[in-house]
Amino acid sequence: MSAHLSPQLREKYNRRSFPVRVGDTVKILRGEYKGVEGKVTGVNRKRQFVFVENVTMKKADGTTKPRPIHVSNIMITQLKLDDKFRQAALTRGKEAG
């Protein structure tokens, strides 16, 4: 489940999109929370939703829960690269050209 990369990351890694993971920083591009930037706190691969910190909705009983944002409505602005396999995936299959 991939999301678009920001123009700076696109230039740096020569890729248009990359899979979203918990810990990535994303910017919301559409909807009620347009312009909000925050870290990904959860990912629902089945429904293609991500959950971003401080993006919540209020329930009828007064409690809050995370608001799902569809992956097509976000842009990755910062990647969490503490996993060596993820670092290798950035360069795999993409020759500079």
LINCOR-V571347 format. One record per pair of residues at least 24 apart in sequence whose C-alpha atoms are under 6 Angstrom apart, sorted by the first residue. I is the first residue (numbers start at 1). J is the second residue. Records with the same first field share a line. If there is no record, write none. Layout:
I = J, J
//
This chain:
3 = 71
4 = 75
5 = 75, 76
6 = 76, 77
23 = 80
24 = 78, 79, 80
25 = 77, 78
26 = 75, 76, 77
27 = 74, 75
28 = 74
29 = 73, 74
30 = 73
//
